[in-house]
Amino acid sequence: MLSRTIGLGILSGTVATAYSFYENDFNIDSVGIVRFSRAATTGIHVMYHYKTTLYAPSVSKSSPNYQEIRSKSHSKAAELLLELCRTNKGVYIKIGQHIGALENLFPKEYTDTLKVLHSQAPITPLKEIYKVIKEDLKQDADQLFSEIDPKPLGAASLAQVHKAKLRSTGENVAIKVQHSYVRGDAKIDIAIIETLVNIGSYIFPDFKFQWLVKQTKQNIPKELDFTIEAQNTETLRSMFKHFKWLKVPKIYDEFSSSRVLTLEFFEGGQINDLDYINRNKLNVNEISDKLGSLYSEMIFKNGFVHSDPHPGNLLVNKDKNGQLNLILLDHGLYATLTDSFRRTYAKLWKSILDNNHDKMKKYCTKLGVAEMYGLLVCMVAGRTWDSVQDGIVTKKLTDAEKEKFQSGIPLVLTETLYILQTVNPQILLLLKTNDLIRGIDTTLGTLSKLTSLRPMTVSCINTIYDKPLYNSSFWSSLSIHFRKQWSLLKAKLFFFWLSIIDTA
């Protein structure tokens, strides 16, 4: 089995080598066999490292210094992975960013090391940006834009963004241009990563990362087609036009293609930029409440969820009327949830908020996890089991609990990976989304205040009670309506009480 897997991997790499070489203008860094060699060398190094440190015969979990050994072992492996991501770029950075965002699912050594990729992705030289614009829009960049700021507003795994000015109208715009090497590298990179993950799972049977490979295979082709991002952007603009404080950049279709996206330009500061927030006298509780309202409605009402809310994709500003606006960028990755999943997920969250353990188990089982339902609950809520048992809405999150949660992740890593492999896959992007939003709330200092739980509770109640109204008799509908209003009233009174004791 192992030899067959290795053989298929080598064959895939060889067949794709000529294709990637041609697609990337004969750049040696984009040759499939070169990229495979780097990844394979790093993979072997990481496996050997774990075999000789954490899993060495001389290492016992009962050893007094086991925690230190494990931490050093994870740190070294994470550094090796970070170096590979920076060298191979593209899809590798995307996967590194994904792992770095999962603070409540992966050891701290991995997330702390890899989260730098959100803000330190490699920058493509401006001449390559001009080349992609010319190839896709069939005109030189200076024919379309009178100005292009040579310094990127931001660089990500698949593209980078520059501020520019339209020559035709003089409007300020943002141009998102795909890195020239990404499309040619993506297919071979995914094949290489899948091969290495299969080999790693064979050597370490408990470490299952196929779920991450499957997600990458599904999502990367969508993210590489900017026409899909343009469609997502317009869908969200229409879907949330009732949120006057939400700003979603409009798309300039005539200056856009599958690799170039020209968008409305917005001024603002990153949602976690406390200096900007304080200088502009923005209210952190209002920011957290609006972020919670937006994502609660995405998840529980619409089932259309922007799945990359890292701080670089969320800006805040204050308009001339003094209103605080939330600006949502980068609409390439969305999770689309079925109605059935939405309702089950809402009921799971409601059972967590109500501290109803029987229902927690019931809805975790519906999502594919029965025996280890408690761990799935902790992963969803981002809280320790002790706090779940006490009730997360009555027990504030403390620094001590955060430290206990994070330090406990490596102890259940095998079980966590098993859950990620077996749970309903619709929840996987939500776990990442939840972690990114919790990270923002932590920076804003609003996480312990449970600010974002209020809109989420309301959305859960609406999702649970709304659908039965369409399939019931008059009296049943009336009963459901009153139960819904009673639940909403109790939630409103409860969070009002929380706000009073929080300021007391």
PyMOL commands that set and color helices and strands:
alter all, ss='L'
color gray80, all
select helices_A, chain A and resi 2-23+28-30+32-52+66-88+91-101+108-118+126-137+141-144+182-203+210-223+226-239+253-255+274-279+284-302+311-313+339-353+357-366+373-381+385-390+399-422+425-444+447-449+453-471+474-503
alter helices_A, ss='H'
color red, helices_A
select strands_A, chain A and resi 145-148+154-155+159-166+172-178+246-247+260-264+269-270+304-306+314-318+324-328+334-336
alter strands_A, ss='S'
color yellow, strands_A
deselect
rebuild
show_as cartoon
